[in-house]
Amino acid sequence: MMSIARKTDQLVFLKLETTPGVLAPPSSVDCVPLVGALKASQNPGYTDSPEMQNSRGVIYRFQDGLSAGEFSFAYLIRVNSPGSAPVGAPLLISLMGKETLNSGVSAQYGQTMTKPSFSMVYRRGHAVHWVTGAVANEAKLSLNDKKGPLQWAVSGKFLKKLSAGDDVTSLAAAAAQAVVQVTDAKRFMVGAYVYNPICAANG
């Protein structure tokens, strides 16, 4: 029997990184509801072997160094309360450089010489994706629509993308267990985080 995952909502979790490129695990407060689907791609390139051979076929192909990935998505501008960070604040901090919160008054974002990076976590179907070293390069505000809420359309680049599917454990897993054996390990990339319901139930 085959199961199909269908989800109509699209969420992303955004968290500023302490060290650029090192995954910063988010919490529930870092959730941002999206308008439409998030796009994040990082495709490797290949170069044919330069060796001279008497053949019409490709003798060998070398994988090139992985270039930066690209992401884009849109979300609504929501302010929780005066002087507090709005929804998606890590994007604004990455885009501008710094954040200044005036309690009960305003949240201001200004330019600096450095651009902080952030991590993104989102789910699509049965797979969870982690994007590290993300930096926002461009943001467009929907001011000309003259109807509906204001939307930010944000795009940028990132260093690395990890993915992990779901699977059943081949052996019972106890709480705080360092190694969890699964049926098909090929569904998980090295460095991805795994959520184990059995461990979570045991605290």
Salt bridges, closest charged atoms under 4 A:
ASP9 OD1 - LYS7 NZ 3.24
ASP30 OD2 - LYS15 NZ 3.91
ASP48 OD1 - ARG61 NE 3.17
GLU70 OE2 - LYS157 NZ 3.01
GLU138 OE2 - LYS140 NZ 3.80
ASP166 OD2 - HIS126 ND1 2.95
ASP167 OD1 - ARG187 NH1 3.85
ASP184 OD2 - ARG187 NE 3.72
